[in-house]
Amino acid sequence: MTQELTVLTNRIMEAARKEAAEIAAQSREEAQRLAEDYRKETAEMVKAIREDFRQQGEEEARRLMREAELEMRLRLLQTKQELIHDAFEQAMVTLAEMPEAEKAALYQELLLAAVESGEETVAVSTAEKGLWQRIISQVNQELVKKGRSGKLQLRPEPAPIKGGFLLIGTNYEVNASLESIVADLEERYFPEVAGILFS
């Protein structure tokens, strides 16, 4: 009986060993399969993450390029506006430096067009006060010839302008300073000057 028990025990042990060996082999195969699946999933995840970062990088690069292009266009526009403004500033300098006879004729024409009552006060810059004393005298004579009141007066206090005049009536004021004239011309002719300068 002992021998039969030993044989039975040996068979059970042998079967258990075989079973354990099969389980171990299956476990190794399963572990290898899981490891391979994990490697594949990890590789796919890494690839997806890289692709996502690549797309984000491309989108960021495109966004940065758009911003840079917009910034460049804004700077170009600002530079063009400054150049146009400088052109009008140069026009004001040219007007201010006109020969006195031409300037007097221009101012006289502007003043005659602006006068309403003929009794207004004219404010001018300190630099042009002598010129304006002659112009006002001539304009007053011209107004009288036309049957109007010729009592324009030069204001003793200078106006804070570079040239031209301020015509001050009892209830109105006309700003015909060079600054105002050039600013008005700049506003009206900005697109045309831009076309000439940048076409």
DRENKE-730871 format. One line per field, with one value per residue (C-alpha): residue number from 0; residue in one letter; x, y, z. Coordinates in pm, whole numbers, plus 50000, padded with zeros to 5 digits. Example, Ala and Ser with C-alpha at 12.3 -4.5 7.8 and 13.67 -1.06 7.14 Angstrom:
DRENKE-730871
n c(0|1)
res c(A|S)
x c(51230|51367)
y c(49550|49894)
z c(50780|50714)
end
This chain:
DRENKE-730871
n c(0|1|2|3|4|5|6|7|8|9|10|11|12|13|14|15|16|17|18|19|20|21|22|23|24|25|26|27|28|29|30|31|32|33|34|35|36|37|38|39|40|41|42|43|44|45|46|47|48|49|50|51|52|53|54|55|56|57|58|59|60|61|62|63|64|65|66|67|68|69|70|71|72|73|74|75|76|77|78|79|80|81|82|83|84|85|86|87|88|89|90|91|92|93|94|95|96|97|98|99|100|101|102|103|104|105|106|107|108|109|110|111|112|113|114|115|116|117|118|119|120|121|122|123|124|125|126|127|128|129|130|131|132|133|134|135|136|137|138|139|140|141|142|143|144|145|146|147|148|149|150|151|152|153|154|155|156|157|158|159|160|161|162|163|164|165|166|167|168|169|170|171|172|173|174|175|176|177|178|179|180|181|182|183|184|185|186|187|188|189|190|191|192|193|194|195|196|197|198)
res c(M|T|Q|E|L|T|V|L|T|N|R|I|M|E|A|A|R|K|E|A|A|E|I|A|A|Q|S|R|E|E|A|Q|R|L|A|E|D|Y|R|K|E|T|A|E|M|V|K|A|I|R|E|D|F|R|Q|Q|G|E|E|E|A|R|R|L|M|R|E|A|E|L|E|M|R|L|R|L|L|Q|T|K|Q|E|L|I|H|D|A|F|E|Q|A|M|V|T|L|A|E|M|P|E|A|E|K|A|A|L|Y|Q|E|L|L|L|A|A|V|E|S|G|E|E|T|V|A|V|S|T|A|E|K|G|L|W|Q|R|I|I|S|Q|V|N|Q|E|L|V|K|K|G|R|S|G|K|L|Q|L|R|P|E|P|A|P|I|K|G|G|F|L|L|I|G|T|N|Y|E|V|N|A|S|L|E|S|I|V|A|D|L|E|E|R|Y|F|P|E|V|A|G|I|L|F|S)
x c(50000|50283|50419|50085|50063|50410|50321|50001|50185|50447|50174|50000|50332|50417|50075|50114|50460|50325|50033|50267|50501|50205|50075|50425|50459|50113|50196|50522|50337|50065|50326|50509|50182|50082|50430|50408|50057|50179|50478|50244|49999|50285|50436|50095|50045|50393|50322|49986|50144|50423|50168|49960|50266|50371|50024|50023|50370|50259|49947|50158|50406|50121|49973|50311|50355|50010|50092|50428|50265|49998|50262|50463|50155|50071|50426|50424|50091|50221|50537|50332|50106|50411|50561|50237|50212|50575|50491|50216|50445|50697|50420|50354|50725|50720|50417|50579|50898|50719|50845|50675|50492|50338|50250|50089|49877|49766|49683|49496|49285|49210|49123|48891|48710|48672|48563|48193|48138|48467|48502|48668|48997|49285|49531|49865|50202|50476|50697|50440|50310|50483|50354|50001|49999|50039|49789|49517|49559|49521|49224|49048|49091|48961|48657|48575|48601|48341|48110|48175|48309|48689|48767|48969|49212|49526|49507|49802|49858|50022|49847|50027|50045|50327|50161|49827|49566|49275|48977|48779|48425|48170|48018|48253|48618|48784|49106|49305|49641|49888|49855|49477|49492|49751|49562|49245|49430|49589|49249|49093|49379|49537|49421|49528|49873|49908|49832|50094|50361|50305|50170)
y c(50000|50229|50159|50235|50553|50654|50581|50778|51063|51058|51066|51352|51533|51463|51587|51892|51959|51924|52147|52398|52385|52442|52725|52875|52843|52995|53271|53348|53353|53573|53801|53827|53895|54160|54314|54324|54474|54730|54817|54861|55074|55277|55326|55433|55669|55815|55853|56018|56250|56340|56403|56615|56818|56846|56975|57210|57326|57384|57567|57776|57846|57952|58169|58332|58388|58550|58773|58867|58946|59157|59339|59401|59536|59762|59896|59951|60133|60343|60425|60523|60742|60908|60969|61123|61337|61441|61541|61770|61904|61985|62160|62376|62463|62550|62775|62944|63007|63142|63473|63757|63890|63548|63497|63842|63772|63433|63576|63872|63638|63411|63706|63867|63533|63491|63844|63885|64224|64398|64486|64166|64132|63946|63751|63654|63514|63740|63654|63777|64085|64336|64159|64154|64526|64590|64317|64447|64798|64671|64445|64733|64950|64663|64618|64991|64979|64702|64914|64719|64823|64828|64831|64512|64542|64352|64200|64319|63975|63726|63403|63073|62981|62943|63148|63249|63411|63375|63594|63677|63811|63895|63546|63339|63261|63144|62950|63013|62933|62741|62452|62442|62478|62200|61973|62024|61950|61641|61511|61574|61459|61182|60897|61085|61165|60804|60691|60926|60831|60454|60356)
z c(50000|50070|49730|49569|49770|49657|49292|49332|49499|49224|48957|49130|49168|48803|48692|48916|48772|48417|48504|48668|48366|48129|48346|48362|47982|47930|48178|47995|47662|47811|47968|47634|47453|47710|47694|47312|47329|47584|47362|47064|47264|47408|47062|46927|47222|47173|46800|46873|47130|46886|46610|46847|46947|46582|46490|46787|46687|46329|46448|46685|46405|46173|46448|46510|46135|46112|46408|46256|45919|46090|46294|45976|45795|46089|46100|45725|45750|46039|45844|45539|45753|45908|45563|45439|45753|45703|45344|45473|45746|45473|45280|45587|45610|45239|45293|45592|45393|45083|44949|45131|44824|44750|45113|45134|44824|44965|45308|45157|44942|45241|45466|45209|45170|45548|45649|45726|45894|45818|46187|46310|46492|46330|46547|46392|46494|46627|46329|46075|46258|46027|45715|45857|45935|45561|45463|45699|45563|45205|45292|45472|45159|44941|45168|45151|44769|44775|44992|45310|45646|45644|46015|46062|46353|46441|46789|47004|47160|46922|46831|46904|46535|46282|46012|45870|46093|46332|46238|46551|46509|46776|46769|46554|46491|46171|46210|45894|46051|45837|46082|46038|45660|45623|45868|45664|45340|45497|45605|45263|45040|45250|45019|44706|44846|44963|44609|44467|44720|44726|44384)
end
